[in-house]
Amino acid sequence: MSFNNQRLVLHCDADSFFAAIELRDRPQLKNLPVAVGGRATDRGVIATCNYIARKFGVRSAMSTAMAEKLCPNLIVLAPRFSLYRQVSEEMHGIFSNYSRCIEPIALDEAYLELDSDDWNICAEIAKDIQRQIESSLAITVSAGLSRNKFLAKLASEWNKPAGFKIIRDEDVAQVMSQLAVGKIPSVGGKTKEKLAKLGIVTCRDLQQQSLDFLTQHFGVHGQLLFDRCRGRDLRTVKNTWIRKSISVERTFSNDLVRDDEISAALNSLVGLLDERWLRLKSGYLAKSLFVKIKYSDFSLTTRESAFSGYIHSGEHFSPQQQLQLTSTAKTLLTSALSVKNASIRLLGLGFSVHQGDQKQMNQTDLFM
Ligand SMILES: [Mg+2]
């Protein structure tokens, strides 16, 4: 079998994403069956659920009424989409530390083209991404590494949650021969039924069929079936992710209380943001500065201040910018603490960004 694509593809998929975020913020529900979705009385449906609820047969897209019948103790939480979008953005921000080519598939799922064809290096990158997401976002992702998108996705689904699997070139023949045709994305119920009527249940069965035979029965879809059952997929990873922010944060082992410790923490975050900003490829403009505070009771607050000038990525902050950023961050922090002055568990600092044109790139004044 020959492979045109030299670079390896990593598929990352957060485990029961919405439910995981809700459980992270409500640890007291951790050992209970929990779902996120609409209310049964409003004919709501389940968006996602945790693995305990899945044991009762609860599934995504099931009516909440049905889910509650299967699992009478099911806790159904209302979705908080703006929070999920924010966590998704942070997760993609982590991906962007490891790959310059990211194709998001859903809020919680993306393909990454890795800059290497070395399986061991790429496996370490995958594990690093998993660790970093778990430590900074407190959710888990499953990851699959392979030669193409189809195989990478197959690998990430292999042993969820928090799973990691590699399908190497030499494993492809064996993996595919045992795979049920229904595991090929785009083989839906109807195609599966039609295949079954032709006596085709596994990918091995499918491999016995000629391209002519498959095209005759499935039209243009025939080529896809012919390729996928052999583990072939020529689709490339398209870099379609648009960065909206960049940030750094620190969780403190002892909550911050005193002004001088808060101030020192903020100064060190400005330094970290400077490093991240330098490493980010050029072409991004910062629109505003935000601070994020998580208090010891886990409540979260953010404050944001827009710039009227521009600061562009790929360079260090100038000493003047450094001073201005620090002073703005302090003002934002003071404003947040004037509403709620409690001990601080986590501090974050970042920019909302957009990709800039050359005219804007020439203006470097900050807070004009
Ligand atoms: Mg997922």
Residues whose N, C-alpha, C, O or C-beta is under 5 A from the ligand:
A	BS01	MG	D13 A14 D15 S16 F17 D108
